[in-house]
Amino acid sequence: MRRTIETAKHISKAIGIQPELLDGLREINYGQWEGKTREVISRQYHDDYIWWSADPAWYAPNGGELAVTIASLAMQVIEEIKYLHSSRNVLVVSHTATIIMILCSLLGIDMGRFPYLWECPVGSVSIIEFTEHGPILQTLADRTYLNVRLRNLPGT
């Protein structure tokens, strides 16, 4: 969580608030797949990768966690935030997969498709408005606030 904590610290300092570290917003553990490209994973763990690719919500990477478990933990945090801060804006800083899982959960999108739906690049901002009719996606993975050079860095 080093990168998300660092990001949250900088944002919090800029706007004058104290960040809270909530374990339910952590990144999914990909186990033995951590740090490897899809090509390497496909080659080294071929059969498991095929199963995971078919249903990543319910098939955990070798030694890793189920996406539905992480989504459940993250949604508990979101529900707590909604309860405690119902009339305020709240900034949630997390990891790509966790953010996508939260958005899937809020918008009623099949969790089994989470790795294939959209890009959620580093530093992007998504905005959900909670209304009396349910959550409404206002902004998805926006990075237009970054200068062009930063938007186009490899790995971001």
NORKA-V128093 format. One record per residue. N is the residue number from 1. RES is the residue in one letter. D_LAST is the distance of its C-alpha to the last C-alpha in Angstrom with 2 decimals. Layout:
# NORKA-V128093
n->{N,N}
res->{RES,RES}
d_last->{D_LAST,D_LAST}
This chain:
# NORKA-V128093
n->{1,2,3,4,5,6,7,8,9,10,11,12,13,14,15,16,17,18,19,20,21,22,23,24,25,26,27,28,29,30,31,32,33,34,35,36,37,38,39,40,41,42,43,44,45,46,47,48,49,50,51,52,53,54,55,56,57,58,59,60,61,62,63,64,65,66,67,68,69,70,71,72,73,74,75,76,77,78,79,80,81,82,83,84,85,86,87,88,89,90,91,92,93,94,95,96,97,98,99,100,101,102,103,104,105,106,107,108,109,110,111,112,113,114,115,116,117,118,119,120,121,122,123,124,125,126,127,128,129,130,131,132,133,134,135,136,137,138,139,140,141,142,143,144,145,146,147,148,149,150,151,152,153,154,155,156}
res->{M,R,R,T,I,E,T,A,K,H,I,S,K,A,I,G,I,Q,P,E,L,L,D,G,L,R,E,I,N,Y,G,Q,W,E,G,K,T,R,E,V,I,S,R,Q,Y,H,D,D,Y,I,W,W,S,A,D,P,A,W,Y,A,P,N,G,G,E,L,A,V,T,I,A,S,L,A,M,Q,V,I,E,E,I,K,Y,L,H,S,S,R,N,V,L,V,V,S,H,T,A,T,I,I,M,I,L,C,S,L,L,G,I,D,M,G,R,F,P,Y,L,W,E,C,P,V,G,S,V,S,I,I,E,F,T,E,H,G,P,I,L,Q,T,L,A,D,R,T,Y,L,N,V,R,L,R,N,L,P,G,T}
d_last->{16.58,16.07,12.59,13.77,17.07,15.78,13.80,16.99,19.21,17.78,17.96,21.34,22.73,21.88,23.70,26.38,26.10,26.04,23.28,24.58,23.16,23.86,23.72,23.59,19.96,18.82,16.62,18.60,20.12,19.61,22.53,23.10,20.00,17.63,15.25,16.58,15.30,17.11,19.30,20.50,21.11,23.02,25.10,25.85,26.32,27.18,29.53,27.58,24.38,26.51,27.83,24.48,23.10,26.20,25.85,22.89,24.30,27.55,26.91,25.30,23.55,25.98,26.57,23.91,24.22,24.91,22.41,25.42,26.12,22.76,23.05,26.56,25.71,22.95,25.37,28.05,25.95,25.23,28.98,29.87,27.66,29.30,32.68,32.32,30.52,31.80,32.38,29.35,25.67,23.55,19.93,18.51,15.46,14.53,12.32,10.83,14.04,16.30,15.19,15.74,19.02,20.13,19.63,21.52,24.24,24.69,24.82,26.98,24.68,25.51,23.46,24.06,21.54,18.59,16.28,17.19,17.29,14.08,10.30,9.16,5.42,4.83,7.38,8.97,12.75,15.32,18.99,21.98,25.47,28.20,31.38,34.85,33.95,30.86,27.12,25.79,22.18,21.79,18.09,15.40,11.62,12.22,10.04,12.98,13.84,11.20,12.65,11.88,10.84,8.00,7.00,7.17,5.77,5.57,3.80,0.00}
